[in-house]
Amino acid sequence: MHALRADWRSGRIDPAIEAPRSAIDRPGQPEKPGLIPPQRVPRRRADTLAGRAALVHALAHIEFNAINLALDAAHRFPGMPQAYYADWLSIADEEALHFELLNAHLATLGFAYGDFSAHNGLWEMALKTAHDPLVRMALVPRVMEARGLDATPLIVDKLKAANDTRMIEILALIERDEIGHVATGSRWFRWLCAARGLEPEATFRQMLLDYDAPSLKPPFNLEARRKAGFSEPELDWLSRL
């Protein structure tokens, strides 16, 4: 992934070029982890070594999928401005760094990526939103990734109880970057709404219904969502859920 970004920055590749694009509906992935339905994934506890490793593994799996999601956003949708492709290639590079950090920490716990089962919910949402960049920006960055912002304070509390200071440091870096990723999704969502003459807040809420998006459940990390481009009316609406 880092080499791909270097190729883009040097001008050896240009994802903004208008050229035929073949959809990649099944990205490359290792033989493990085994993928199971989300409801079958065991609860991850941080008060045992194995439980903490399972938690770190789950986060690593999210970041692995996030690399593919960012690359797919850059590859799948032609006709967007050059800045759009620059944003998503940069995000893919950051997601790769997140995966590397989490995978390295997992190794210090005596485990490796693939040692636990995982689910494919993130990529399934990529396929559900593959037909339209407006839907993709609404439901992947602003729903799936924003849920990660909500979960971070709860995970940090668990890690503090387990005295895993290194993992807390890694999560702080990831949270900083993920706020930027969700903000990028929010920005392009609003850009596309403006281009199509749509009101963003009403459009977002309607898409949650139309595409059977995962339920938005409190607690919400309102400050992180504010930094990530959610408007004050949206935050007020979330606060009432």
Long-range contacts (C-beta under 8 A, 24 or more apart in sequence): 1-67, 1-71, 1-92, 1-93, 1-95, 1-96, 2-93, 2-96, 4-71, 4-89, 4-92, 4-93, 5-89, 5-90, 5-92, 5-93, 8-86, 8-89, 14-85, 15-74, 15-75, 15-85, 15-89, 16-80, 16-81, 16-82, 16-84, 16-85, 18-78, 18-79, 19-78, 21-75, 21-76, 21-78, 23-76, 23-130, 24-72, 24-75, 24-76, 25-127, 25-130, 27-68, 27-71, 27-72, 27-123, 29-64, 29-68, 30-113, 30-114, 31-114, 32-113, 32-114, 32-115, 33-57, 33-61, 33-113, 33-114, 33-115, 33-116, 33-117, 33-118, 34-117, 34-118, 35-117, 35-118, 35-119, 35-120, 36-117, 36-118, 36-119, 37-119, 38-119, 38-121, 40-117, 40-119, 41-117, 41-118, 41-119, 42-117, 46-155, 46-158, 46-159, 46-161, 46-162, 46-164, 47-158, 47-161, 47-162, 49-109, 49-110, 52-109, 52-159, 52-162, 52-164, 52-167, 53-106, 53-109, 53-110, 53-111, 53-115, 53-116, 54-116, 55-155, 55-158, 56-102, 56-105, 56-106, 56-109, 56-111, 56-167, 57-106, 57-111, 57-113, 57-115, 57-116, 57-118, 58-116, 58-118, 59-102, 59-155, 59-174, 60-99, 60-102, 60-103, 60-106, 60-113, 61-113, 61-118, 62-122, 62-148, 63-95, 63-96, 63-98, 63-99, 63-102, 63-174, 64-99, 64-113, 65-120, 65-122, 65-123, 66-95, 66-98, 66-122, 66-145, 66-181, 67-92, 67-95, 67-96, 67-99, 68-123, 68-126, 69-95, 69-122, 69-123, 69-126, 69-140, 70-95, 70-181, 72-126, 72-130, 73-133, 73-136, 73-140, 76-130, 76-133, 76-136, 77-133, 77-136, 80-133, 80-188, 84-188, 87-184, 87-188, 88-184, 91-180, 91-181, 91-184, 94-177, 94-180, 94-181, 95-181, 98-170, 98-173, 98-174, 98-177, 101-170, 101-173, 101-174, 102-170, 105-166, 105-167, 105-170, 108-166, 121-214, 128-211, 129-211, 133-188, 133-192, 134-189, 134-192, 134-193, 134-196, 134-198, 134-203, 135-207, 135-211, 137-185, 137-186, 137-188, 137-189, 137-192, 138-185, 138-189, 138-203, 138-204, 138-207, 139-207, 139-208, 139-211, 139-213, 140-185, 141-181, 141-182, 141-184, 141-185, 141-186, 141-189, 142-182, 142-185, 142-186, 142-189, 142-204, 142-230, 143-208, 143-213, 143-214, 143-216, 144-214, 145-178, 145-181, 145-182, 145-185, 146-182, 146-225, 146-228, 146-230, 147-214, 147-216, 148-178, 149-175, 149-178, 149-179, 149-182, 149-221, 149-224, 149-225, 149-228, 150-219, 150-220, 150-221, 150-224, 150-225, 152-221, 152-224, 153-219, 153-221, 154-219, 175-224, 178-228, 179-224, 179-227, 179-228, 180-228, 182-225, 182-228, 182-229, 183-227, 183-228, 183-229, 185-229, 186-228, 186-229, 186-230, 187-229, 190-229, 200-231, 201-231, 201-233, 201-234, 201-237, 204-234, 205-237, 216-241, 217-241
